[in-house]
Every structure is written in C-alpha cells, then in structure tokens.
Amino acid sequence: AFADVLYRLIEQPFIKLGRHIVTTRQTRRKTRQTAQTAQTAAPADASAAEPARHPTAEPVTVPPAQATGS
C-alpha cells in the first residue's frame, strides 16, 4: 500500500514534470531554429546589406603612404 501511495504522489507527478520540461525545451529549440533560418534566408534590413559587385569588376587599390624624408 505504501509503494502505491508513493507511486501516485511522487513518481507520477515527477514523470509528468519531466515530460513537460522535455517538450518545452524541444519547442523552444524548434522556435529558435525557425527564427535563425528566417533571418538567414532574408535579412531584416535589405538596405543594410552590401551591394553585390560584378564578378569582373576591378579590385579597389589604395596607394601606399609616402615616406616623409627629413
């Protein structure tokens, strides 16, 4: 009889709690993955994205600093 009482009052509630925690974590993980996928697919601010360069465009070169002679 004592084992039955412990099972009903302690084991079953903790099993339910554990299942609740696991499903909550899985839901949060899926939500985060979905949000990250959406951010990767389309940036929030398209104007902030760097414009695409033409593949044959010449690279920008910066002249070296001139040495000052004394």
PQR file of N, CA, C, O and H, with PARSE charges and radii, in Angstrom:
ATOM      1  N   ALA A   1       0.840  -1.192   0.000 -0.4000 1.5000
ATOM      2  CA  ALA A   1       0.000   0.000   0.000 -0.0000 2.0000
ATOM      3  C   ALA A   1       0.881   1.251   0.000  0.5500 1.7000
ATOM      4  O   ALA A   1       0.575   2.233  -0.676 -0.5500 1.4000
ATOM      5  N   PHE A   2       1.984   1.206   0.769 -0.4000 1.5000
ATOM      6  CA  PHE A   2       2.875   2.364   0.863 -0.0000 2.0000
ATOM      7  C   PHE A   2       3.519   2.668  -0.499  0.5500 1.7000
ATOM      8  O   PHE A   2       3.643   3.829  -0.886 -0.5500 1.4000
ATOM      9  H   PHE A   2       2.233   0.408   1.319  0.4000 1.0000
ATOM     10  N   ALA A   3       3.918   1.632  -1.207 -0.4000 1.5000
ATOM     11  CA  ALA A   3       4.533   1.812  -2.524 -0.0000 2.0000
ATOM     12  C   ALA A   3       3.536   2.428  -3.502  0.5500 1.7000
ATOM     13  O   ALA A   3       3.918   3.255  -4.330 -0.5500 1.4000
ATOM     14  H   ALA A   3       3.818   0.688  -0.892  0.4000 1.0000
ATOM     15  N   ASP A   4       2.285   2.042  -3.421 -0.4000 1.5000
ATOM     16  CA  ASP A   4       1.263   2.598  -4.300 -0.0000 2.0000
ATOM     17  C   ASP A   4       1.067   4.086  -4.034  0.5500 1.7000
ATOM     18  O   ASP A   4       0.921   4.874  -4.968 -0.5500 1.4000
ATOM     19  H   ASP A   4       1.974   1.369  -2.748  0.4000 1.0000
ATOM     20  N   VAL A   5       1.064   4.470  -2.757 -0.4000 1.5000
ATOM     21  CA  VAL A   5       0.902   5.882  -2.391 -0.0000 2.0000
ATOM     22  C   VAL A   5       2.093   6.692  -2.908  0.5500 1.7000
ATOM     23  O   VAL A   5       1.906   7.773  -3.467 -0.5500 1.4000
ATOM     24  H   VAL A   5       1.183   3.830  -1.998  0.4000 1.0000
ATOM     25  N   LEU A   6       3.309   6.184  -2.729 -0.4000 1.5000
ATOM     26  CA  LEU A   6       4.494   6.890  -3.214 -0.0000 2.0000
ATOM     27  C   LEU A   6       4.469   7.025  -4.747  0.5500 1.7000
ATOM     28  O   LEU A   6       4.836   8.061  -5.301 -0.5500 1.4000
ATOM     29  H   LEU A   6       3.461   5.306  -2.275  0.4000 1.0000
ATOM     30  N   TYR A   7       4.038   5.977  -5.393 -0.4000 1.5000
ATOM     31  CA  TYR A   7       3.969   5.991  -6.850 -0.0000 2.0000
ATOM     32  C   TYR A   7       3.005   7.081  -7.326  0.5500 1.7000
ATOM     33  O   TYR A   7       3.318   7.847  -8.236 -0.5500 1.4000
ATOM     34  H   TYR A   7       3.740   5.135  -4.943  0.4000 1.0000
ATOM     35  N   ARG A   8       1.834   7.137  -6.697 -0.4000 1.5000
ATOM     36  CA  ARG A   8       0.822   8.104  -7.132 -0.0000 2.0000
ATOM     37  C   ARG A   8       1.154   9.531  -6.720  0.5500 1.7000
ATOM     38  O   ARG A   8       0.863  10.465  -7.467 -0.5500 1.4000
ATOM     39  H   ARG A   8       1.579   6.514  -5.957  0.4000 1.0000
ATOM     40  N   LEU A   9       1.754   9.720  -5.553 -0.4000 1.5000
ATOM     41  CA  LEU A   9       2.003  11.079  -5.059 -0.0000 2.0000
ATOM     42  C   LEU A   9       3.359  11.656  -5.471  0.5500 1.7000
ATOM     43  O   LEU A   9       3.508  12.875  -5.550 -0.5500 1.4000
ATOM     44  H   LEU A   9       1.990   8.961  -4.946  0.4000 1.0000
ATOM     45  N   ILE A  10       4.340  10.804  -5.733 -0.4000 1.5000
ATOM     46  CA  ILE A  10       5.680  11.320  -6.039 -0.0000 2.0000
ATOM     47  C   ILE A  10       6.113  10.973  -7.456  0.5500 1.7000
ATOM     48  O   ILE A  10       6.484  11.858  -8.226 -0.5500 1.4000
ATOM     49  H   ILE A  10       4.219   9.814  -5.669  0.4000 1.0000
ATOM     50  N   GLU A  11       6.068   9.692  -7.806 -0.4000 1.5000
ATOM     51  CA  GLU A  11       6.617   9.289  -9.099 -0.0000 2.0000
ATOM     52  C   GLU A  11       5.827   9.843 -10.278  0.5500 1.7000
ATOM     53  O   GLU A  11       6.416  10.418 -11.194 -0.5500 1.4000
ATOM     54  H   GLU A  11       5.766   8.972  -7.180  0.4000 1.0000
ATOM     55  N   GLN A  12       4.528   9.686 -10.274 -0.4000 1.5000
ATOM     56  CA  GLN A  12       3.728  10.153 -11.405 -0.0000 2.0000
ATOM     57  C   GLN A  12       3.839  11.667 -11.621  0.5500 1.7000
ATOM     58  O   GLN A  12       4.010  12.085 -12.766 -0.5500 1.4000
ATOM     59  H   GLN A  12       4.050   9.219  -9.530  0.4000 1.0000
ATOM     60  N   PRO A  13       3.752  12.510 -10.587 -0.5600 1.5000
ATOM     61  CA  PRO A  13       3.901  13.952 -10.820  0.2800 2.0000
ATOM     62  C   PRO A  13       5.284  14.320 -11.382  0.5500 1.7000
ATOM     63  O   PRO A  13       5.390  15.197 -12.239 -0.5500 1.4000
ATOM     64  N   PHE A  14       6.341  13.649 -10.898 -0.4000 1.5000
ATOM     65  CA  PHE A  14       7.672  13.967 -11.403 -0.0000 2.0000
ATOM     66  C   PHE A  14       7.871  13.463 -12.828  0.5500 1.7000
ATOM     67  O   PHE A  14       8.596  14.087 -13.603 -0.5500 1.4000
ATOM     68  H   PHE A  14       6.254  12.937 -10.202  0.4000 1.0000
ATOM     69  N   ILE A  15       7.251  12.365 -13.181 -0.4000 1.5000
ATOM     70  CA  ILE A  15       7.312  11.885 -14.566 -0.0000 2.0000
ATOM     71  C   ILE A  15       6.616  12.893 -15.474  0.5500 1.7000
ATOM     72  O   ILE A  15       7.130  13.210 -16.547 -0.5500 1.4000
ATOM     73  H   ILE A  15       6.663  11.858 -12.551  0.4000 1.0000
ATOM     74  N   LYS A  16       5.472  13.394 -15.068 -0.4000 1.5000
ATOM     75  CA  LYS A  16       4.756  14.402 -15.858 -0.0000 2.0000
ATOM     76  C   LYS A  16       5.581  15.685 -15.971  0.5500 1.7000
ATOM     77  O   LYS A  16       5.640  16.295 -17.039 -0.5500 1.4000
ATOM     78  H   LYS A  16       5.055  13.137 -14.196  0.4000 1.0000
ATOM     79  N   LEU A  17       6.215  16.093 -14.874 -0.4000 1.5000
ATOM     80  CA  LEU A  17       7.052  17.283 -14.888 -0.0000 2.0000
ATOM     81  C   LEU A  17       8.224  17.117 -15.862  0.5500 1.7000
ATOM     82  O   LEU A  17       8.536  18.031 -16.625 -0.5500 1.4000
ATOM     83  H   LEU A  17       6.168  15.598 -14.007  0.4000 1.0000
ATOM     84  N   GLY A  18       8.855  15.972 -15.832 -0.4000 1.5000
ATOM     85  CA  GLY A  18       9.971  15.707 -16.736 -0.0000 2.0000
ATOM     86  C   GLY A  18       9.546  15.745 -18.192  0.5500 1.7000
ATOM     87  O   GLY A  18      10.255  16.296 -19.034 -0.5500 1.4000
ATOM     88  H   GLY A  18       8.602  15.230 -15.213  0.4000 1.0000
ATOM     89  N   ARG A  19       8.402  15.167 -18.492 -0.4000 1.5000
ATOM     90  CA  ARG A  19       7.890  15.203 -19.868 -0.0000 2.0000
ATOM     91  C   ARG A  19       7.573  16.629 -20.295  0.5500 1.7000
ATOM     92  O   ARG A  19       7.823  17.014 -21.437 -0.5500 1.4000
ATOM     93  H   ARG A  19       7.826  14.719 -17.808  0.4000 1.0000
ATOM     94  N   HIS A  20       7.019  17.412 -19.369 -0.4000 1.5000
ATOM     95  CA  HIS A  20       6.700  18.811 -19.662 -0.0000 2.0000
ATOM     96  C   HIS A  20       7.978  19.598 -19.971  0.5500 1.7000
ATOM     97  O   HIS A  20       8.008  20.383 -20.918 -0.5500 1.4000
ATOM     98  H   HIS A  20       6.815  17.100 -18.441  0.4000 1.0000
ATOM     99  N   ILE A  21       9.016  19.392 -19.186 -0.4000 1.5000
ATOM    100  CA  ILE A  21      10.291  20.090 -19.390 -0.0000 2.0000
ATOM    101  C   ILE A  21      10.885  19.717 -20.750  0.5500 1.7000
ATOM    102  O   ILE A  21      11.352  20.588 -21.484 -0.5500 1.4000
ATOM    103  H   ILE A  21       8.991  18.754 -18.416  0.4000 1.0000
ATOM    104  N   VAL A  22      10.869  18.438 -21.083 -0.4000 1.5000
ATOM    105  CA  VAL A  22      11.433  17.982 -22.356 -0.0000 2.0000
ATOM    106  C   VAL A  22      10.682  18.590 -23.529  0.5500 1.7000
ATOM    107  O   VAL A  22      11.311  19.084 -24.466 -0.5500 1.4000
ATOM    108  H   VAL A  22      10.489  17.730 -20.487  0.4000 1.0000
ATOM    109  N   THR A  23       9.354  18.568 -23.503 -0.4000 1.5000
ATOM    110  CA  THR A  23       8.589  19.128 -24.620 -0.0000 2.0000
ATOM    111  C   THR A  23       8.767  20.630 -24.720  0.5500 1.7000
ATOM    112  O   THR A  23       8.788  21.169 -25.826 -0.5500 1.4000
ATOM    113  H   THR A  23       8.844  18.167 -22.743  0.4000 1.0000
ATOM    114  N   THR A  24       8.896  21.324 -23.589 -0.4000 1.5000
ATOM    115  CA  THR A  24       9.121  22.765 -23.611 -0.0000 2.0000
ATOM    116  C   THR A  24      10.468  23.080 -24.252  0.5500 1.7000
ATOM    117  O   THR A  24      10.554  23.987 -25.080 -0.5500 1.4000
ATOM    118  H   THR A  24       8.879  20.886 -22.690  0.4000 1.0000
ATOM    119  N   ARG A  25      11.509  22.357 -23.890 -0.4000 1.5000
ATOM    120  CA  ARG A  25      12.833  22.579 -24.476 -0.0000 2.0000
ATOM    121  C   ARG A  25      12.840  22.296 -25.968  0.5500 1.7000
ATOM    122  O   ARG A  25      13.456  23.033 -26.738 -0.5500 1.4000
ATOM    123  H   ARG A  25      11.438  21.620 -23.217  0.4000 1.0000
ATOM    124  N   GLN A  26      12.157  21.229 -26.382 -0.4000 1.5000
ATOM    125  CA  GLN A  26      12.104  20.898 -27.809 -0.0000 2.0000
ATOM    126  C   GLN A  26      11.383  21.993 -28.583  0.5500 1.7000
ATOM    127  O   GLN A  26      11.799  22.362 -29.681 -0.5500 1.4000
ATOM    128  H   GLN A  26      11.657  20.630 -25.756  0.4000 1.0000
ATOM    129  N   THR A  27      10.304  22.509 -28.010 -0.4000 1.5000
ATOM    130  CA  THR A  27       9.552  23.576 -28.668 -0.0000 2.0000
ATOM    131  C   THR A  27      10.401  24.832 -28.790  0.5500 1.7000
ATOM    132  O   THR A  27      10.408  25.471 -29.843 -0.5500 1.4000
ATOM    133  H   THR A  27       9.966  22.209 -27.118  0.4000 1.0000
ATOM    134  N   ARG A  28      11.113  25.195 -27.735 -0.4000 1.5000
ATOM    135  CA  ARG A  28      11.983  26.376 -27.785 -0.0000 2.0000
ATOM    136  C   ARG A  28      13.086  26.205 -28.813  0.5500 1.7000
ATOM    137  O   ARG A  28      13.394  27.137 -29.556 -0.5500 1.4000
ATOM    138  H   ARG A  28      11.107  24.676 -26.880  0.4000 1.0000
ATOM    139  N   ARG A  29      13.683  25.019 -28.863 -0.4000 1.5000
ATOM    140  CA  ARG A  29      14.750  24.750 -29.817 -0.0000 2.0000
ATOM    141  C   ARG A  29      14.240  24.883 -31.250  0.5500 1.7000
ATOM    142  O   ARG A  29      14.906  25.480 -32.095 -0.5500 1.4000
ATOM    143  H   ARG A  29      13.433  24.262 -28.260  0.4000 1.0000
ATOM    144  N   LYS A  30      13.062  24.328 -31.523 -0.4000 1.5000
ATOM    145  CA  LYS A  30      12.490  24.416 -32.866 -0.0000 2.0000
ATOM    146  C   LYS A  30      12.168  25.860 -33.218  0.5500 1.7000
ATOM    147  O   LYS A  30      12.372  26.284 -34.356 -0.5500 1.4000
ATOM    148  H   LYS A  30      12.521  23.842 -30.836  0.4000 1.0000
ATOM    149  N   THR A  31      11.660  26.622 -32.237 -0.4000 1.5000
ATOM    150  CA  THR A  31      11.337  28.024 -32.475 -0.0000 2.0000
ATOM    151  C   THR A  31      12.601  28.806 -32.801  0.5500 1.7000
ATOM    152  O   THR A  31      12.606  29.615 -33.729 -0.5500 1.4000
ATOM    153  H   THR A  31      11.495  26.277 -31.314  0.4000 1.0000
ATOM    154  N   ARG A  32      13.680  28.574 -32.043 -0.4000 1.5000
ATOM    155  CA  ARG A  32      14.947  29.263 -32.310 -0.0000 2.0000
ATOM    156  C   ARG A  32      15.492  28.899 -33.681  0.5500 1.7000
ATOM    157  O   ARG A  32      15.962  29.770 -34.413 -0.5500 1.4000
ATOM    158  H   ARG A  32      13.676  27.917 -31.288  0.4000 1.0000
ATOM    159  N   GLN A  33      15.433  27.621 -34.034 -0.4000 1.5000
ATOM    160  CA  GLN A  33      15.943  27.191 -35.333 -0.0000 2.0000
ATOM    161  C   GLN A  33      15.139  27.821 -36.461  0.5500 1.7000
ATOM    162  O   GLN A  33      15.707  28.213 -37.480 -0.5500 1.4000
ATOM    163  H   GLN A  33      15.050  26.914 -33.439  0.4000 1.0000
ATOM    164  N   THR A  34      13.835  27.922 -36.293 -0.4000 1.5000
ATOM    165  CA  THR A  34      12.991  28.534 -37.309 -0.0000 2.0000
ATOM    166  C   THR A  34      13.327  30.013 -37.445  0.5500 1.7000
ATOM    167  O   THR A  34      13.402  30.533 -38.558 -0.5500 1.4000
ATOM    168  H   THR A  34      13.374  27.604 -35.465  0.4000 1.0000
ATOM    169  N   ALA A  35      13.528  30.691 -36.323 -0.4000 1.5000
ATOM    170  CA  ALA A  35      13.859  32.114 -36.362 -0.0000 2.0000
ATOM    171  C   ALA A  35      15.221  32.335 -37.018  0.5500 1.7000
ATOM    172  O   ALA A  35      15.378  33.265 -37.808 -0.5500 1.4000
ATOM    173  H   ALA A  35      13.467  30.268 -35.419  0.4000 1.0000
ATOM    174  N   GLN A  36      16.203  31.497 -36.704 -0.4000 1.5000
ATOM    175  CA  GLN A  36      17.522  31.637 -37.306 -0.0000 2.0000
ATOM    176  C   GLN A  36      17.472  31.370 -38.796  0.5500 1.7000
ATOM    177  O   GLN A  36      18.148  32.051 -39.568 -0.5500 1.4000
ATOM    178  H   GLN A  36      16.076  30.741 -36.061  0.4000 1.0000
ATOM    179  N   THR A  37      16.688  30.400 -39.213 -0.4000 1.5000
ATOM    180  CA  THR A  37      16.549  30.094 -40.630 -0.0000 2.0000
ATOM    181  C   THR A  37      15.905  31.265 -41.352  0.5500 1.7000
ATOM    182  O   THR A  37      16.311  31.599 -42.464 -0.5500 1.4000
ATOM    183  H   THR A  37      16.139  29.847 -38.586  0.4000 1.0000
ATOM    184  N   ALA A  38      14.922  31.886 -40.751 -0.4000 1.5000
ATOM    185  CA  ALA A  38      14.244  33.025 -41.366 -0.0000 2.0000
ATOM    186  C   ALA A  38      15.192  34.210 -41.479  0.5500 1.7000
ATOM    187  O   ALA A  38      15.164  34.920 -42.484 -0.5500 1.4000
ATOM    188  H   ALA A  38      14.592  31.614 -39.847  0.4000 1.0000
ATOM    189  N   GLN A  39      16.024  34.441 -40.481 -0.4000 1.5000
ATOM    190  CA  GLN A  39      16.978  35.543 -40.536 -0.0000 2.0000
ATOM    191  C   GLN A  39      18.036  35.295 -41.597  0.5500 1.7000
ATOM    192  O   GLN A  39      18.446  36.226 -42.290 -0.5500 1.4000
ATOM    193  H   GLN A  39      16.047  33.864 -39.664  0.4000 1.0000
ATOM    194  N   THR A  40      18.475  34.073 -41.731 -0.4000 1.5000
ATOM    195  CA  THR A  40      19.490  33.737 -42.712 -0.0000 2.0000
ATOM    196  C   THR A  40      18.930  33.862 -44.128  0.5500 1.7000
ATOM    197  O   THR A  40      19.626  34.324 -45.031 -0.5500 1.4000
ATOM    198  H   THR A  40      18.142  33.317 -41.168  0.4000 1.0000
ATOM    199  N   ALA A  41      17.693  33.459 -44.323 -0.4000 1.5000
ATOM    200  CA  ALA A  41      17.092  33.478 -45.657 -0.0000 2.0000
ATOM    201  C   ALA A  41      16.847  34.901 -46.147  0.5500 1.7000
ATOM    202  O   ALA A  41      17.100  35.197 -47.314 -0.5500 1.4000
ATOM    203  H   ALA A  41      17.127  33.083 -43.589  0.4000 1.0000
ATOM    204  N   ALA A  42      16.367  35.774 -45.292 -0.4000 1.5000
ATOM    205  CA  ALA A  42      16.071  37.147 -45.695 -0.0000 2.0000
ATOM    206  C   ALA A  42      16.511  38.093 -44.590  0.5500 1.7000
ATOM    207  O   ALA A  42      15.954  38.056 -43.493 -0.5500 1.4000
ATOM    208  H   ALA A  42      16.162  35.533 -44.344  0.4000 1.0000
ATOM    209  N   PRO A  43      17.501  38.943 -44.856 -0.5600 1.5000
ATOM    210  CA  PRO A  43      17.929  39.897 -43.829  0.2800 2.0000
ATOM    211  C   PRO A  43      16.793  40.857 -43.480  0.5500 1.7000
ATOM    212  O   PRO A  43      15.973  41.193 -44.333 -0.5500 1.4000
ATOM    213  N   ALA A  44      16.751  41.287 -42.246 -0.4000 1.5000
ATOM    214  CA  ALA A  44      15.684  42.164 -41.778 -0.0000 2.0000
ATOM    215  C   ALA A  44      15.721  43.508 -42.507  0.5500 1.7000
ATOM    216  O   ALA A  44      14.671  44.064 -42.830 -0.5500 1.4000
ATOM    217  H   ALA A  44      17.418  41.014 -41.552  0.4000 1.0000
ATOM    218  N   ASP A  45      16.923  44.035 -42.767 -0.4000 1.5000
ATOM    219  CA  ASP A  45      17.065  45.326 -43.419 -0.0000 2.0000
ATOM    220  C   ASP A  45      17.868  45.130 -44.695  0.5500 1.7000
ATOM    221  O   ASP A  45      19.096  45.053 -44.655 -0.5500 1.4000
ATOM    222  H   ASP A  45      17.776  43.584 -42.505  0.4000 1.0000
ATOM    223  N   ALA A  46      17.182  45.049 -45.821 -0.4000 1.5000
ATOM    224  CA  ALA A  46      17.854  44.769 -47.086 -0.0000 2.0000
ATOM    225  C   ALA A  46      18.752  45.920 -47.498  0.5500 1.7000
ATOM    226  O   ALA A  46      19.738  45.703 -48.203 -0.5500 1.4000
ATOM    227  H   ALA A  46      16.184  45.111 -45.853  0.4000 1.0000
ATOM    228  N   SER A  47      18.437  47.146 -47.077 -0.4000 1.5000
ATOM    229  CA  SER A  47      19.263  48.293 -47.467 -0.0000 2.0000
ATOM    230  C   SER A  47      20.612  48.260 -46.758  0.5500 1.7000
ATOM    231  O   SER A  47      21.569  48.867 -47.240 -0.5500 1.4000
ATOM    232  H   SER A  47      17.636  47.322 -46.505  0.4000 1.0000
ATOM    233  N   ALA A  48      20.710  47.572 -45.636 -0.4000 1.5000
ATOM    234  CA  ALA A  48      21.966  47.495 -44.900 -0.0000 2.0000
ATOM    235  C   ALA A  48      22.913  46.471 -45.513  0.5500 1.7000
ATOM    236  O   ALA A  48      24.105  46.462 -45.208 -0.5500 1.4000
ATOM    237  H   ALA A  48      19.933  47.080 -45.245  0.4000 1.0000
ATOM    238  N   ALA A  49      22.388  45.616 -46.370 -0.4000 1.5000
ATOM    239  CA  ALA A  49      23.229  44.601 -46.992 -0.0000 2.0000
ATOM    240  C   ALA A  49      24.178  45.256 -47.989  0.5500 1.7000
ATOM    241  O   ALA A  49      23.828  46.239 -48.641 -0.5500 1.4000
ATOM    242  H   ALA A  49      21.419  45.623 -46.618  0.4000 1.0000
ATOM    243  N   GLU A  50      25.366  44.707 -48.098 -0.4000 1.5000
ATOM    244  CA  GLU A  50      26.357  45.247 -49.022 -0.0000 2.0000
ATOM    245  C   GLU A  50      25.916  44.933 -50.450  0.5500 1.7000
ATOM    246  O   GLU A  50      25.501  43.812 -50.743 -0.5500 1.4000
ATOM    247  H   GLU A  50      25.651  43.908 -47.568  0.4000 1.0000
ATOM    248  N   PRO A  51      26.008  45.939 -51.350 -0.5600 1.5000
ATOM    249  CA  PRO A  51      25.567  45.680 -52.716  0.2800 2.0000
ATOM    250  C   PRO A  51      26.477  44.656 -53.394  0.5500 1.7000
ATOM    251  O   PRO A  51      27.672  44.575 -53.108 -0.5500 1.4000
ATOM    252  N   ALA A  52      25.892  43.893 -54.282 -0.4000 1.5000
ATOM    253  CA  ALA A  52      26.655  42.871 -54.993 -0.0000 2.0000
ATOM    254  C   ALA A  52      27.582  43.532 -56.001  0.5500 1.7000
ATOM    255  O   ALA A  52      27.217  44.518 -56.640 -0.5500 1.4000
ATOM    256  H   ALA A  52      24.922  43.958 -54.514  0.4000 1.0000
ATOM    257  N   ARG A  53      28.779  42.984 -56.137 -0.4000 1.5000
ATOM    258  CA  ARG A  53      29.748  43.506 -57.113 -0.0000 2.0000
ATOM    259  C   ARG A  53      29.733  42.618 -58.337  0.5500 1.7000
ATOM    260  O   ARG A  53      29.479  41.416 -58.266 -0.5500 1.4000
ATOM    261  H   ARG A  53      29.076  42.182 -55.618  0.4000 1.0000
ATOM    262  N   HIS A  54      30.008  43.237 -59.434 -0.4000 1.5000
ATOM    263  CA  HIS A  54      30.092  42.483 -60.679 -0.0000 2.0000
ATOM    264  C   HIS A  54      31.326  41.597 -60.605  0.5500 1.7000
ATOM    265  O   HIS A  54      32.364  42.050 -60.121 -0.5500 1.4000
ATOM    266  H   HIS A  54      30.215  44.213 -59.491  0.4000 1.0000
ATOM    267  N   PRO A  55      31.257  40.359 -61.061 -0.5600 1.5000
ATOM    268  CA  PRO A  55      32.387  39.442 -60.930  0.2800 2.0000
ATOM    269  C   PRO A  55      33.637  39.904 -61.662  0.5500 1.7000
ATOM    270  O   PRO A  55      34.741  39.529 -61.268 -0.5500 1.4000
ATOM    271  N   THR A  56      33.503  40.709 -62.721 -0.4000 1.5000
ATOM    272  CA  THR A  56      34.694  41.159 -63.445 -0.0000 2.0000
ATOM    273  C   THR A  56      35.153  42.541 -63.007  0.5500 1.7000
ATOM    274  O   THR A  56      36.073  43.097 -63.606 -0.5500 1.4000
ATOM    275  H   THR A  56      32.606  41.013 -63.042  0.4000 1.0000
ATOM    276  N   ALA A  57      34.539  43.104 -61.986 -0.4000 1.5000
ATOM    277  CA  ALA A  57      34.935  44.431 -61.519 -0.0000 2.0000
ATOM    278  C   ALA A  57      36.353  44.392 -60.973  0.5500 1.7000
ATOM    279  O   ALA A  57      36.771  43.421 -60.344 -0.5500 1.4000
ATOM    280  H   ALA A  57      33.791  42.652 -61.499  0.4000 1.0000
ATOM    281  N   GLU A  58      37.083  45.474 -61.229 -0.4000 1.5000
ATOM    282  CA  GLU A  58      38.465  45.551 -60.755 -0.0000 2.0000
ATOM    283  C   GLU A  58      38.475  45.827 -59.254  0.5500 1.7000
ATOM    284  O   GLU A  58      37.633  46.567 -58.746 -0.5500 1.4000
ATOM    285  H   GLU A  58      36.743  46.264 -61.740  0.4000 1.0000
ATOM    286  N   PRO A  59      39.426  45.232 -58.556 -0.5600 1.5000
ATOM    287  CA  PRO A  59      39.500  45.491 -57.113  0.2800 2.0000
ATOM    288  C   PRO A  59      39.968  46.921 -56.845  0.5500 1.7000
ATOM    289  O   PRO A  59      40.708  47.506 -57.637 -0.5500 1.4000
ATOM    290  N   VAL A  60      39.531  47.459 -55.742 -0.4000 1.5000
ATOM    291  CA  VAL A  60      39.918  48.800 -55.345 -0.0000 2.0000
ATOM    292  C   VAL A  60      41.296  48.726 -54.709  0.5500 1.7000
ATOM    293  O   VAL A  60      41.521  47.931 -53.796 -0.5500 1.4000
ATOM    294  H   VAL A  60      38.930  46.984 -55.099  0.4000 1.0000
ATOM    295  N   THR A  61      42.231  49.563 -55.197 -0.4000 1.5000
ATOM    296  CA  THR A  61      43.572  49.578 -54.625 -0.0000 2.0000
ATOM    297  C   THR A  61      43.813  50.911 -53.945  0.5500 1.7000
ATOM    298  O   THR A  61      43.361  51.955 -54.417 -0.5500 1.4000
ATOM    299  H   THR A  61      42.048  50.208 -55.938  0.4000 1.0000
ATOM    300  N   VAL A  62      44.519  50.867 -52.850 -0.4000 1.5000
ATOM    301  CA  VAL A  62      44.854  52.059 -52.092 -0.0000 2.0000
ATOM    302  C   VAL A  62      46.349  52.287 -52.254  0.5500 1.7000
ATOM    303  O   VAL A  62      47.140  51.380 -51.995 -0.5500 1.4000
ATOM    304  H   VAL A  62      44.886  50.019 -52.467  0.4000 1.0000
ATOM    305  N   PRO A  63      46.757  53.507 -52.687 -0.5600 1.5000
ATOM    306  CA  PRO A  63      48.192  53.754 -52.866  0.2800 2.0000
ATOM    307  C   PRO A  63      48.907  53.702 -51.511  0.5500 1.7000
ATOM    308  O   PRO A  63      48.322  54.068 -50.491 -0.5500 1.4000
ATOM    309  N   PRO A  64      50.160  53.253 -51.493 -0.5600 1.5000
ATOM    310  CA  PRO A  64      50.896  53.195 -50.239  0.2800 2.0000
ATOM    311  C   PRO A  64      51.209  54.601 -49.732  0.5500 1.7000
ATOM    312  O   PRO A  64      51.324  55.547 -50.512 -0.5500 1.4000
ATOM    313  N   ALA A  65      51.343  54.719 -48.433 -0.4000 1.5000
ATOM    314  CA  ALA A  65      51.663  56.009 -47.832 -0.0000 2.0000
ATOM    315  C   ALA A  65      53.091  56.411 -48.225  0.5500 1.7000
ATOM    316  O   ALA A  65      54.002  55.583 -48.240 -0.5500 1.4000
ATOM    317  H   ALA A  65      51.249  53.951 -47.799  0.4000 1.0000
ATOM    318  N   GLN A  66      53.262  57.687 -48.539 -0.4000 1.5000
ATOM    319  CA  GLN A  66      54.583  58.163 -48.941 -0.0000 2.0000
ATOM    320  C   GLN A  66      55.424  58.434 -47.704  0.5500 1.7000
ATOM    321  O   GLN A  66      54.948  58.976 -46.707 -0.5500 1.4000
ATOM    322  H   GLN A  66      52.522  58.360 -48.527  0.4000 1.0000
ATOM    323  N   ALA A  67      56.670  58.045 -47.798 -0.4000 1.5000
ATOM    324  CA  ALA A  67      57.589  58.296 -46.689 -0.0000 2.0000
ATOM    325  C   ALA A  67      58.012  59.749 -46.699  0.5500 1.7000
ATOM    326  O   ALA A  67      58.299  60.313 -47.755 -0.5500 1.4000
ATOM    327  H   ALA A  67      57.056  57.604 -48.608  0.4000 1.0000
ATOM    328  N   THR A  68      58.052  60.353 -45.529 -0.4000 1.5000
ATOM    329  CA  THR A  68      58.489  61.733 -45.455 -0.0000 2.0000
ATOM    330  C   THR A  68      59.976  61.764 -45.150  0.5500 1.7000
ATOM    331  O   THR A  68      60.422  61.181 -44.162 -0.5500 1.4000
ATOM    332  H   THR A  68      57.820  59.895 -44.671  0.4000 1.0000
ATOM    333  N   GLY A  69      60.727  62.425 -45.971 -0.4000 1.5000
ATOM    334  CA  GLY A  69      62.191  62.491 -45.756 -0.0000 2.0000
ATOM    335  C   GLY A  69      62.570  63.716 -44.962  0.5500 1.7000
ATOM    336  O   GLY A  69      61.963  64.773 -45.129 -0.5500 1.4000
ATOM    337  H   GLY A  69      60.365  62.899 -46.774  0.4000 1.0000
ATOM    338  N   SER A  70      63.561  63.595 -44.104 -0.4000 1.5000
ATOM    339  CA  SER A  70      63.999  64.745 -43.313 -0.0000 2.0000
ATOM    340  C   SER A  70      65.343  65.203 -43.778  0.5500 1.7000
ATOM    341  O   SER A  70      65.888  66.165 -43.237 -0.5500 1.4000
ATOM    342  H   SER A  70      64.055  62.736 -43.969  0.4000 1.0000
TER
END
